[in-house]
Amino acid sequence: MGKCMICWESCVDTPSADKARDWCLTHVGATGHTGFRLSAFEFFDAVLTDHPSVNGTPPT
């Protein structure tokens, strides 16, 4: 999410930090405001492939 720290306008929630950043840059061009807060979450699944509990090998 991108939020202007001058007027508090914000972009709609998006799963892409790039799209939020683009909104901020568009807002700069439209208003001249230059202070923003950009926050993003990225979700992922992790799988251990070299851990002893997965492949039965002793730890190194």
HELIX and SHEET records of a PDB file:
HELIX    1   1 ALA A   17  THR A   31  1                                  15    
HELIX    2   2 PRO A   52  ASN A   55  1                                   4    
SHEET    1   A 2 GLY A   2  CYS A   4  0                                        
SHEET    2   A 2 PHE A  36  LEU A  38 -1                                        
END                                                                             
